[in-house]
Amino acid sequence: QVQLVESGGDLVHPGGSLRLSCAASGFIFRNYPMSWYRQASGKEREFVASISTFAGYTSYADSVKGRFTISRDNAQNTVSLQMNSLKPEDTALYYCQTRTGPFDSWGQGTQVTVSS
């Protein structure tokens, strides 16, 4: 079955950088778009970024545009999120997502905390 495992979350100061990774298995990775979402405490889960199958197209939430970069490695079955110029409002649990059938598949999330 589809398995998504996120890593890379940490505590970082405002203005700092982090790189999140998501290792995928159980499906033909290169055939499916991948996305990152996040959920802050007490808030709804929100879209962060997505990438098409062969990385020809990317999309970002306005709140992260110009600071975050999504990428994928179809040989390694991984999708990454490079996060620069982090702000306290970026604090959230970050999830990797894909859809290979009628339902979304999600990882367990990795915590990013931006605080001085």
Residue frames as a rotation matrix with the C-alpha (Angstrom) as fourth column:
GLN 1
0.574 0.819 0.000 0.00
0.819 -0.574 0.000 0.00
0.000 0.000 -1.000 0.00
VAL 2
0.359 -0.396 0.845 0.96
0.213 -0.847 -0.487 3.65
0.909 0.355 -0.220 -0.30
GLN 3
0.523 -0.267 -0.809 3.40
0.833 -0.041 0.552 4.76
-0.180 -0.963 0.201 2.37
LEU 4
0.399 -0.377 0.836 4.66
0.191 -0.857 -0.478 8.31
0.897 0.350 -0.270 2.83
VAL 5
0.508 -0.322 -0.799 7.26
0.859 0.132 0.494 9.08
-0.053 -0.937 0.344 5.49
GLU 6
0.741 -0.184 0.646 8.21
0.028 -0.953 -0.303 12.67
0.671 0.243 -0.701 6.21
SER 7
0.370 -0.664 -0.650 11.39
0.918 0.155 0.364 13.81
-0.141 -0.732 0.667 7.92
GLY 8
-0.355 -0.694 0.626 13.45
0.750 -0.611 -0.251 16.91
0.557 0.381 0.738 8.50
GLY 9
0.585 0.634 0.505 11.25
0.184 -0.711 0.678 18.90
0.790 -0.304 -0.533 10.84
ASP 10
-0.299 -0.736 -0.608 12.98
0.882 0.030 -0.470 20.80
0.364 -0.677 0.640 13.63
LEU 11
0.685 0.336 -0.646 13.02
0.588 -0.778 0.219 23.92
-0.429 -0.530 -0.731 15.78
VAL 12
-0.239 -0.743 0.626 14.53
0.944 -0.328 -0.029 26.84
0.227 0.584 0.779 13.89
HIS 13
-0.418 0.026 -0.908 14.94
0.446 -0.865 -0.230 30.57
-0.791 -0.501 0.350 14.49
PRO 14
0.736 0.664 -0.132 13.04
0.269 -0.465 -0.843 33.11
-0.621 0.585 -0.521 12.38
GLY 15
0.552 -0.514 -0.657 14.90
-0.792 -0.569 -0.221 33.70
-0.260 0.642 -0.721 9.13
GLY 16
-0.383 -0.744 0.547 16.37
-0.551 0.659 0.511 30.22
-0.741 -0.106 -0.663 9.18
SER 17
-0.081 0.256 -0.963 16.06
-0.942 0.296 0.158 27.37
0.325 0.920 0.217 6.72
LEU 18
-0.199 0.034 0.979 14.95
-0.441 0.889 -0.120 23.75
-0.875 -0.456 -0.162 6.78
ARG 19
-0.499 0.090 -0.862 14.65
-0.809 0.307 0.501 21.01
0.309 0.948 -0.080 4.20
LEU 20
0.067 0.621 0.781 11.84
-0.664 0.612 -0.430 18.51
-0.745 -0.489 0.454 4.55
SER 21
-0.760 -0.275 -0.588 11.86
-0.627 0.548 0.554 15.16
0.170 0.790 -0.589 2.78
CYS 22
0.276 0.851 0.446 9.17
-0.786 0.467 -0.405 12.60
-0.553 -0.239 0.798 2.06
ALA 23
-0.842 -0.537 -0.059 10.07
-0.496 0.725 0.478 9.02
-0.214 0.431 -0.876 1.18
ALA 24
0.160 0.968 -0.192 7.37
-0.950 0.098 -0.297 7.30
-0.269 0.230 0.935 -0.87
SER 25
-0.924 -0.382 0.015 6.72
-0.362 0.886 0.288 3.61
-0.124 0.261 -0.957 -1.47
GLY 26
-0.503 0.737 0.451 3.95
0.277 0.632 -0.724 1.26
-0.819 -0.239 -0.522 -2.52
PHE 27
0.715 0.694 0.088 3.13
0.308 -0.199 -0.930 2.96
-0.628 0.692 -0.356 -5.82
ILE 28
0.098 -0.665 0.740 4.80
0.991 -0.001 -0.132 4.05
0.088 0.747 0.659 -9.06
PHE 29
-0.010 -0.125 -0.992 6.08
0.650 -0.755 0.088 7.34
-0.760 -0.644 0.088 -7.72
ARG 30
-0.855 -0.485 -0.182 6.96
0.201 -0.635 0.746 8.98
-0.478 0.602 0.640 -11.03
ASN 31
-0.638 0.665 0.389 3.35
0.621 0.146 0.770 8.67
0.455 0.733 -0.506 -12.26
TYR 32
0.364 0.872 -0.326 1.76
0.874 -0.199 0.442 10.87
0.321 -0.446 -0.836 -9.60
PRO 33
0.082 -0.245 0.966 1.87
-0.122 -0.964 -0.234 14.51
0.989 -0.098 -0.109 -8.57
MET 34
-0.138 -0.198 -0.971 3.01
0.918 0.341 -0.200 15.13
0.371 -0.919 0.134 -5.01
SER 35
0.317 0.317 0.894 2.09
-0.004 -0.942 0.335 17.86
0.948 -0.110 -0.298 -2.56
TRP 36
-0.761 -0.404 -0.508 2.97
0.552 0.010 -0.834 19.30
0.342 -0.915 0.215 0.82
TYR 37
0.354 0.839 0.412 0.32
0.164 -0.490 0.856 20.51
0.921 -0.236 -0.311 3.24
ARG 38
-0.813 -0.572 -0.108 0.60
0.197 -0.096 -0.976 21.89
0.548 -0.815 0.191 6.74
GLN 39
0.379 0.922 -0.079 -1.60
0.374 -0.074 0.924 22.20
0.846 -0.380 -0.373 9.78
ALA 40
-0.654 -0.518 0.552 -0.97
-0.240 -0.550 -0.800 24.65
0.718 -0.656 0.235 12.57
SER 41
-0.839 0.305 -0.450 -2.38
0.544 0.463 -0.700 24.02
-0.005 -0.832 -0.554 16.02
GLY 42
-0.328 0.819 -0.470 -6.07
0.344 -0.360 -0.867 24.87
-0.880 -0.446 -0.163 16.10
LYS 43
-0.160 0.228 -0.960 -6.27
-0.760 -0.650 -0.027 25.55
-0.630 0.725 0.277 12.37
GLU 44
0.852 0.492 0.182 -7.38
-0.216 0.645 -0.733 23.73
-0.478 0.585 0.655 9.25
ARG 45
-0.029 -0.829 0.558 -4.90
0.556 0.451 0.699 21.82
-0.831 0.330 0.448 7.14
GLU 46
0.700 0.247 -0.671 -3.74
-0.300 -0.751 -0.589 24.02
-0.649 0.613 -0.451 4.25
PHE 47
0.821 -0.371 0.434 -2.03
0.566 0.442 -0.696 23.54
0.066 0.817 0.573 0.92
VAL 48
0.393 -0.774 -0.496 1.64
0.033 -0.527 0.849 24.53
-0.919 -0.350 -0.181 0.74
ALA 49
-0.197 -0.545 -0.815 3.08
-0.877 -0.274 0.395 23.35
-0.438 0.792 -0.424 -2.58
SER 50
0.630 0.352 0.692 2.67
-0.021 0.898 -0.439 20.75
-0.776 0.262 0.574 -5.30
ILE 51
-0.366 -0.785 -0.499 4.78
-0.715 -0.106 0.691 19.32
-0.596 0.610 -0.522 -8.10
SER 52
0.601 0.612 -0.514 3.80
-0.796 0.399 -0.455 17.50
-0.073 0.683 0.727 -11.26
THR 53
0.968 -0.085 0.236 5.01
0.066 0.994 0.087 14.05
-0.242 -0.069 0.968 -12.25
PHE 54
0.355 -0.888 0.292 8.21
0.916 0.268 -0.297 15.07
0.186 0.373 0.909 -14.03
ALA 55
-0.062 -0.379 -0.923 8.64
0.751 -0.627 0.207 18.36
-0.658 -0.681 0.323 -12.16
GLY 56
-0.578 -0.150 0.802 7.58
0.750 -0.485 0.450 20.41
0.322 0.861 0.393 -15.15
TYR 57
0.000 0.672 0.741 4.99
-0.016 -0.740 0.672 22.27
1.000 -0.012 0.011 -13.10
THR 58
-0.667 -0.152 -0.729 5.01
0.712 0.157 -0.685 23.53
0.219 -0.976 0.003 -9.52
SER 59
0.155 0.765 0.625 2.43
0.169 -0.643 0.747 25.45
0.973 -0.010 -0.229 -7.54
TYR 60
-0.751 -0.480 -0.454 2.70
0.545 -0.062 -0.836 27.32
0.373 -0.875 0.308 -4.23
ALA 61
0.413 0.782 -0.466 0.47
0.911 -0.357 0.209 28.92
-0.003 -0.511 -0.860 -1.68
ASP 62
0.580 -0.152 0.800 0.79
0.187 -0.931 -0.313 32.70
0.793 0.331 -0.512 -1.75
SER 63
0.942 -0.137 0.305 2.08
-0.334 -0.349 0.876 32.66
-0.013 -0.927 -0.374 1.83
VAL 64
0.476 -0.804 0.357 5.19
0.189 0.490 0.851 30.66
-0.859 -0.337 0.385 0.88
LYS 65
0.827 -0.125 0.548 5.82
0.555 0.023 -0.832 31.80
0.092 0.992 0.088 -2.68
GLY 66
0.588 -0.686 0.429 9.41
-0.271 -0.667 -0.694 32.95
0.762 0.292 -0.578 -3.14
ARG 67
0.116 -0.537 0.836 10.54
-0.993 -0.068 0.095 31.31
0.006 -0.841 -0.541 0.11
PHE 68
0.119 0.019 0.993 9.76
-0.331 0.943 0.022 27.60
-0.936 -0.332 0.118 -0.35
THR 69
-0.169 -0.192 -0.967 10.81
-0.982 0.121 0.147 25.32
0.088 0.974 -0.209 -3.20
ILE 70
0.511 0.385 0.769 9.34
-0.426 0.890 -0.162 21.90
-0.746 -0.245 0.619 -3.89
SER 71
-0.158 -0.585 -0.795 11.34
-0.979 0.198 0.049 19.31
0.129 0.786 -0.604 -5.81
ARG 72
0.757 0.403 0.515 11.25
-0.472 0.882 0.004 15.60
-0.452 -0.246 0.857 -6.51
ASP 73
-0.451 -0.860 -0.239 13.67
-0.866 0.356 0.352 12.82
-0.218 0.365 -0.905 -7.33
ASN 74
0.554 0.781 -0.287 11.90
-0.831 0.538 -0.140 10.13
0.045 0.316 0.948 -9.32
ALA 75
0.027 -0.626 -0.779 14.93
-0.311 0.736 -0.602 7.83
0.950 0.259 -0.175 -9.07
GLN 76
-0.905 -0.423 -0.045 14.91
-0.052 0.216 -0.975 7.96
0.422 -0.880 -0.217 -5.27
ASN 77
-0.091 0.966 -0.243 11.11
0.614 0.246 0.750 8.19
0.784 -0.081 -0.615 -4.84
THR 78
-0.324 -0.051 -0.945 11.40
0.879 -0.386 -0.281 11.30
-0.350 -0.921 0.169 -2.72
VAL 79
0.321 0.375 0.870 9.83
0.549 -0.822 0.151 14.73
0.771 0.429 -0.470 -2.68
SER 80
-0.418 -0.601 -0.681 11.44
0.908 -0.279 -0.311 17.60
-0.003 -0.749 0.663 -0.80
LEU 81
0.729 0.568 0.381 10.49
0.527 -0.822 0.215 21.02
0.436 0.044 -0.899 0.45
GLN 82
-0.459 -0.882 -0.104 13.26
0.828 -0.382 -0.412 23.58
0.324 -0.275 0.905 0.86
MET 83
0.682 0.730 -0.035 12.06
0.660 -0.595 0.458 26.26
0.314 -0.336 -0.888 3.24
ASN 84
-0.506 -0.855 0.115 13.98
0.763 -0.505 -0.404 29.53
0.403 -0.117 0.908 3.51
SER 85
-0.802 0.131 0.582 13.34
-0.241 -0.964 -0.114 32.78
0.546 -0.232 0.805 5.38
LEU 86
-0.342 0.696 -0.631 11.14
0.687 0.643 0.337 30.93
0.641 -0.319 -0.698 7.84
LYS 87
-0.473 0.340 0.813 8.62
-0.512 -0.857 0.061 32.89
0.717 -0.388 0.580 9.88
PRO 88
-0.864 0.196 0.464 6.86
-0.378 0.358 -0.854 32.05
-0.334 -0.913 -0.235 13.15
GLU 89
0.101 0.989 -0.110 3.63
-0.812 0.018 -0.583 31.66
-0.575 0.148 0.805 11.16
ASP 90
-0.014 -0.171 -0.985 5.24
-0.784 0.613 -0.096 28.76
0.621 0.771 -0.143 9.28
THR 91
-0.806 -0.261 0.531 5.08
-0.571 0.578 -0.583 26.73
-0.155 -0.773 -0.615 12.50
ALA 92
0.354 0.922 -0.159 2.97
-0.933 0.335 -0.133 23.64
-0.070 0.195 0.978 11.77
LEU 93
-0.070 -0.245 0.967 2.90
-0.057 0.969 0.241 19.92
-0.996 -0.038 -0.082 11.24
TYR 94
-0.134 -0.087 -0.987 3.92
-0.938 -0.311 0.155 19.37
-0.321 0.946 -0.040 7.60
TYR 95
0.206 0.358 0.911 2.42
-0.073 0.934 -0.351 16.51
-0.976 0.006 0.218 5.63
CYS 96
-0.859 -0.388 -0.334 3.31
-0.414 0.143 0.899 14.83
-0.302 0.910 -0.283 2.35
GLN 97
0.053 0.966 0.252 0.30
-0.272 0.257 -0.927 13.96
-0.961 -0.019 0.277 0.17
THR 98
-0.895 -0.145 -0.422 -0.59
-0.439 0.124 0.890 12.14
-0.077 0.982 -0.175 -3.02
ARG 99
0.145 0.945 0.294 -3.63
-0.645 0.315 -0.696 10.54
-0.750 -0.089 0.655 -4.59
THR 100
-0.850 -0.487 -0.198 -3.25
-0.483 0.575 0.661 7.25
-0.208 0.658 -0.724 -6.42
GLY 101
-0.732 0.681 -0.038 -6.90
0.626 0.693 0.359 6.16
0.271 0.238 -0.933 -6.22
PRO 102
0.164 0.912 0.375 -10.20
0.566 -0.398 0.722 7.46
0.808 0.094 -0.582 -4.89
PHE 103
0.931 0.183 -0.316 -8.68
0.364 -0.400 0.841 8.75
0.028 -0.898 -0.439 -1.67
ASP 104
0.519 -0.780 0.351 -5.78
-0.607 -0.625 -0.491 10.91
0.602 0.042 -0.797 -0.61
SER 105
0.570 -0.475 -0.671 -2.77
0.691 0.718 0.079 9.31
0.444 -0.509 0.738 1.02
TRP 106
0.710 -0.280 0.646 -0.95
-0.465 -0.875 0.132 11.15
0.528 -0.394 -0.752 3.79
GLY 107
-0.284 -0.821 -0.495 2.18
0.228 0.444 -0.866 10.69
0.931 -0.359 0.061 5.81
GLN 108
0.217 0.322 -0.922 2.32
0.939 0.189 0.287 11.02
0.266 -0.928 -0.261 9.58
GLY 109
0.885 0.126 0.448 3.74
0.110 -0.992 0.062 14.54
0.453 -0.006 -0.892 9.41
THR 110
-0.111 -0.923 -0.368 6.92
0.936 0.027 -0.351 16.24
0.334 -0.384 0.861 10.59
GLN 111
0.707 0.472 -0.526 6.87
0.676 -0.671 0.306 19.17
-0.209 -0.572 -0.793 13.02
VAL 112
-0.276 -0.715 0.643 8.37
0.710 -0.602 -0.365 22.51
0.648 0.356 0.674 12.07
THR 113
0.649 0.408 -0.642 8.62
0.743 -0.520 0.422 25.11
-0.162 -0.751 -0.640 14.81
VAL 114
-0.114 -0.629 0.769 9.89
0.620 -0.650 -0.440 28.60
0.776 0.427 0.464 14.07
SER 115
0.909 0.395 -0.131 10.66
0.318 -0.455 0.832 30.48
0.269 -0.798 -0.539 17.25
SER 116
0.109 -0.877 0.468 13.32
-0.274 -0.479 -0.834 32.66
0.956 -0.037 -0.292 18.80
